[in-house]
């Protein structure tokens, strides 16, 4: 191939992936908007070149899926123009190298699934099933879920700490079984996959499997039909680490419950680790055998709650970084303030925001975020900030704002400060520590004291209570 038209004088571009990709970018820049170019092409990094084949690295599976779906023809045209008719482009999806090396996918082949595919039952009727002849294990663990990309916050601190302890010593702690419960989309599944991945990576567990309660039930029914119940039971009882998601769906399935009860007992007696998840604590599970509930309660039960504002902001930042997005801070805070129920909705909003920005060639800002969030939440409003509360309170008490952060103990300032702290705790999702920092770096105990002082005054002083309500209304009007 003649490379003279695409390479600087004296540079053999055909052997330099960086120069090849720079030439590709110079061509792509003319065919897409500036926003799309910055979002979808600048983050791509050249990896290697082999003859007419160029391999580039993209930040994530979602990134790869999007580029292949929306820019496949453009990529083919560009590679052909730069590397000739034989030119081919391959993608390397950036993943946790500690779990496995990066995988490559041809740009012209079927898109990879976002999660590992299960192509066979956990046992094969064609393989003699003996303890010394176990079939190849498919752990069903998603390598993208790790402890490193699980955002820790007050809402999940206990569950994450327990999962880390179990991952470091499966079956060797008193957290057996470990039951993680909480609402949908809060990170239970992520945490369970992270636990399994870590245990396998570090060699703490030799055989580990993740399975949903639904998959366990389907496999059990198939085992009955194939007269392979013994093989089915032996498979699961051969595990060092058994992870079962959504155990609430065992309700009403008596034979499945009976089999799982005996599997649980066998693993427990052998000192093997069992990790379970549910949407409610074990004692609130209806339609489950009392024997199972009793077993589930003999270890540690840890809950995951809806993330607070700081955690939601951290999650959005992390997701933005994973997808090589430079998301403005005001947009992050706006989404975090309006999407409060679960992490899955946060991720969905981020993807929708990115899609709308690219397809409509709009800058990512609060106005676009409002449009996106209108389909997620019923009412979209700008979040109340501590600074706004301070301004309204200071205007009301007719004092300078800087006095709220000063060390003065003048009564009128102390009163205004306590009221502002009270309203900050009531009207924002900020932590006590964050509120204290906005008032001259005061300790969280000061915020607690201020809150209680205002509460006590409101109980005994009707006029004082009316003043607080007036301030609430003023803040609503100003935000």
N, C-alpha and C positions, 0 to 999 in steps of 0.2 A: 504493500500500500504506500502511495506517495504521501508523505507527511509534511511536505514543504509548505503547504498552504495553511497548516494549522499549528505550526510550531515556530517559536522565535528562532532567529538565526543561531546556528551552532548548538541547538538543544534537540536531543533525540526524544521527542515527546512520546513516541510509541512505547518507551520503557519507563516513563515517569507518570504514575497515576495522578499525581497532583496537577501536573500540567494538562493532562488529558481532561480531567474534571473541570479545570478552570476554563478550558476551551468550551466544554459542554455548557458551563454556566453562562458564558458570554453569549451563547446562542439562545439558551432558554430565557434569558433576561428579556429578550425582544418579543417573546411570545406570551408572557404572563404579566399580571399586574405586579406592581412593586410589593404590595402586601403579600401576595401569594409567593413571590420569589423569596422574600425574607422568611416566610413561615415554613415553606415546604422544600426549598432547595438549598438555601444557605446552611442549614444544619447538617446536610448530608456530607459525609467525609469520605474521600477516596481511600481505599485500603490497599489494593494491589492491581497489577495488570499482568495478564498472561496472553501474549499474542494479541488477538483482536477481542479479548474478553476483559472487561473492567469490572472490578468488585468495589462497591461502595457500602458504607455503613450508615444505617438510619437509627434514630434514637430509640424507637419502640415498635412493637407489633402494630399498634394503631396507626403510627406514622406510615409504616410500610403499606398497610391496607389502603390508606387514603391515597397515597401517591400512585399505587397500582390502579386504583379504581378511577381516579380523575386525570392522571397524567401519563398513563401507559403509552398512548400513541405518541405524545410529545417526546418521551424518553427514548422510544424506539427510533423515531426520526432523528433525534439528536445524536444518538450513538452511531447510527448508520452514517450520518454526515461526518462524524469525527473519526470513526474507526473503520469505515468502509462497509460494504454489504455484508461481510462476515462478522461485523461487530456485535457483541452481546453484552448485556448488562446484568450483573448479579448483585443481589442485596445481601448484606450481612446485618442481622438484627442485633443491636447491642443488648446483651443480657449479662447476668451476674456470672462472671467467668469462674467463680469458685464452684458454681454448680455444674456448668458444662461450658464447652467452648462455643463461640458464636456459630450459629447455623447460617448457611447460605441458601438462598432461593433464587432460581432463575427468574428474571423479570417477565418471562413469557409463559411461565407455568401456572398451574392452579395456585391460588392464594392459600397460605397456611392458615389453619384454624388458630383462633386466639387462645385456645386451651388444648392440652394434649388429648388426642383422640383415643378412645378405648375400642380396639378392634376385635377383642375376643373376650369371652367370659373368663372369670378368674380361675377356671379350671378347664381342661380340655378332655372331652370324652375319649379322645384318641390316644391319650398319654396315660400309661399305668400310674396311678396316683399313690405314691409312697413317700414317707418322710424323707427318704434319701434320694428321691427322684422328683423333686418339686418342679412344676412348670416355671418357665421364665416369669419373673415377677414384674408386673406393671404396677408401680406404686400409685399411679393416677395423681401424683402431686404436680402442681403447676410450679415450675421453677421460677416464675416471675414473682411469686409471693415469698418474700423473705422478711426477716426481722429488720433488716436495714431500711427497707422502704415501707415499713409499718410505722405510722406516725404515733408516737406515744403522747398521751395526754392524761389529765385527771380522770377522764371517763373510762379509760381502759388500762390504767396503770396496774391494777391487781392482776387482771387476766394476762397481760403481757409478761409480767414478772413470773407468774406461775408457769406460763408456756415456756419461757426461757429456762426455768429450773428443770422442767420435765425434759426439754430437748437436750439438756446437758447430762441428764441422768435418768433415762427412761426406765420406769419400774423401780427406781431406787430412792424415790422420795415418798412422802406420805400423801402426795397429790395423785393418788391412783384409786379410782379414775379421776381425771380432770374434766369437769363439766363446765363449759363456757356457754353462758346464755345471754340473750339480749334480742332486741328487735332486728328486723331485716335491714340489711345494708350497713351494719355498724362495724364490720370487720372481723366477724367470728371466723368465717371461712379463710380469710387471708391469714389470720393468726394460726389456724390449724395447719395450713399448708406450710407456713414458715417453720413451725415446729417440726414437722416431718422432714422438710428439706434439710434443716440444720442437723437433725439427728442422723440422717443418712450421710450427709456431707462429712461430718466429723467422725463417722464410724461408731457413734453411740448406739445405733440400731443397725442390724444387718438386713432385716426384713421389715419393711413398713408399708402400709397401704392406707390410702384415703378412699373412703366410699361413702356415698350418701345413703341414708336409710332406705330411700326408694330403690337404689341400685342393689343394695343388699337383699331387699325383698324380692326383686325381679330375679336375681340370680338364684335365690333359694327356691322360688317357684319352678324355675327351669331345672334345677337340680332334682326336685321331686319328680318332674315329668320324665327326666332322663334316668331316673333311679340312681342318682349320683349324690345323694345327701351326705353320705360318709365322706366323699371326696371334697364336697363343699365345706363341710365342717372342718376337715383336716387342714384345708387351705388357710382359713382364717385363724385357726388355732396354731398355725406355724409362725405367726407374726411375732416380732419383738415389739412392734408398735402398731396398734390398730386405732385408726381415726375414723369415727363415724359422725357424719354431719346430719343435723335436723332429726334427732331421735323422736321428736314429737309425731313424726309420720309413721312410727311403729304402732300407733294407737289403732285398736280394732283388729290387728293382724296377729291372732293368737298363736298360730304355728310358728310364724317368724319370731315372735317374742320368745317362745319357748326355746327355739334354736339359739337365739342370741343370748338368752340367759345362760345356757350351758357353755357357749363360746366364751362369754364373759368370765364365768367361773374358772374355766380351764386356763385362760390367760392369766387371770388374777392369781391363781394358785401357783403358777409357774413364775410369778414375779415379772410378768410382761406388762407393758404400759398400755392403758386404754384412755383415749381422749374422745370426748363427746361434745356435741353442741345441741342447743335447743333454743326455742324462742322464749321459754319460761323456765324458772327453776324446777328441778325434778319433782319437788313436792306438789307442784301445781299441774303436772301432766295428768290429763284425764284419759281413761281408757287404756292405761298401761298396767300390767301385772304388778301387784304390790311387791313381789319378789325383786322385780327389776328396779323399781323406784328405790327400794331399800339398798340395792347394790350401788345405784347411781349416787346415793348420798353418803357413801362410806369414804369418799375421798374429799377433794376440794371442789366447791362450786364457786365460780367467779363470774361476775356480770360485766357486760360491756354496755355502757349507756351512750346516749346521743352525745356527740362531741361538743365541747364548749366552743366559744367564738375563736379563742386562740388556736385551738386544735384544728378547727375548720380552716383557718387561714393558713396554718402550716401544711395541711393536706393539699390545699390548692397550690401553694408554692411548690411543693414537691412534685405534684402532677404536672405543673407547668415546666419545671426543670426537666422532667423525664421526657417531655415532648418538645424540648428545646424552644419553649415559648417565653417571650419577654412580656409577661402580663403586668399591666400597670397596677400599682399597689391599691389605688382607689377602686379598681375593678374587682380585685381579690377581696377587699373588705366588703364591697357591696354584695357580691355573691354569698360570701360567708355569713353576712348579716341576715340575708333573706332565705337561704336554704339551710334549715336547722334540723331537719328530721333525720337524715342519714347520709353516709358517705357516698353511696351509689348515686344519689341525686346530685351531689356536688360534682362528681365525675361526669355525669350526664350533662350538666349545665356547661361544664368546661368544654366538652366535645361539641355541643351545640353552638356555643359561642365561637369556637374555632371554625366550624363549618359555615356559619352564617357570614363570618368575616371574610372567608375565602371566596365563597360563592357569590356574595354581593359586593366584593371589593370594598368593604368598609373597614375603617380603623377600629381596633378593639378599644372600646371606651365604655363608660357607664351607661350611655344612651343605648348602645347595642346590647349591653348586658340586661338592661330593663326589658327590651323587646324579647330576649331569649327567656327571661325568667317569668314572663307573663303566662307562659304555658306550663310552668312548674308550680308556681304559687299563686294563690288567688289575688293577693294584694302585694304590690311591689312598692316599697318605700325606702328612702334613703335611711341608713342606720343612724340612730342617735349616737353622737360621740360624747366623750367626757368633756372635751373642749366646748362643745355647744352648751352642755349643761352648766359648766362653769360660767360661761358668758351670761346666760339667762339669769342665773342665781345672783351674780355680781350686779347686773343691771337692776334686779329686784331690790337688793339690799344697798345699792348705790355705793359700792366699794370697788377699788381697782382689782383686776383679776390676779395680779401678781401677789396680792396679800394672801390669797388662798394657798399659795406655795411657800409663803414666808413663815418664820418661826414665831411671829407675834401671837400673844395670848389675849389680845383685846376681845372683849366679850362678843361684840358685833361680828368680828371676823371669825371667831370660833363657831358661832351660830351658823353663819353662812357656809363655812367649811363643812360642818357636820351635815347640813342640809344637802349640799352638793354631793358629798360622799354617799349619802342615803339615796339620792336620786340616781347617781351613777350605778349603784348596785341594783336598783330597781329597774332601770330603763335600758341598761346595756348588759351584754354578756361578758363583760370584762371580769377577770379574776380580781380577788381582793388585793393581790400584789400589784397588778396593773393599775388599779384605782389609786393605791397608795403612792405609786410612782408619779402620777399626775398631780399629786398634792405635795410636792416638794420631797418626794422620796420617803414618805412616811410608811411605817410598818403596817402589815395587814391587820394587826391587833387594833391599831388606831381606827381603821375603817370599821371594824366590827363594833368598837365602842361607839363611834359616831352613829352608826346604823341603829344600835340599840337605844341610844339617847333620843334620837328622833322618834322612834317607835313609842317609847315611853311617854314622850311629850304629847304625841298624837292621841294617846289613850285618855289623857286627863285634861287636855286643853283643846276645846272645840275650835277656837279661833286659829290656833297654831295649825291644826289639821286642815282647816280651810285654806290657809296660806300655802301649805304643801300642795294641795289639790290645784290651786291657782297656778303654782309653778309648773306642775305637770302639764296643764293645758297650754301654758306659754311655750313650753319646750315642744309640745306636739305641733303648735302653730309655726314654730321657727325651724322645724326639721323636716 
